[in-house]
Amino acid sequence: MQIIQVTPSELKEIFNELLDTKLKEFFSSKENQQKTELLSRKETKELLGVSYVTLNNWNRKGILEPNYLGNKVFYNKQQIVNQLTKGN
């Protein structure tokens, strides 16, 4: 075992660097783990102002990507927003 002597100011600097690194890791992981908001077919059609037939057509054409939970269809709200902004 080796003992290293550090001054209080050096120890404080080491601690601050470690804390900064850990805080950056924490906040970047939180941003990457944003909750996915799923919309029902009804919510999606109302948000977009289209009919169920249009939603089905967009599914077949790959414009929207449906997510299935059991026999229910949901849409990722962020994907819808991305599609809308991509079109502009």
ABEGO torsion letter per residue (X at the ends): XBBBBBBAAAAAAAAAAAAAAAAAAAAAAAAAABBBBBBBAAAAAAAAGBBAAAAAAAAAAGABBBBBBEABBBBBAAAAAAAAAAAX
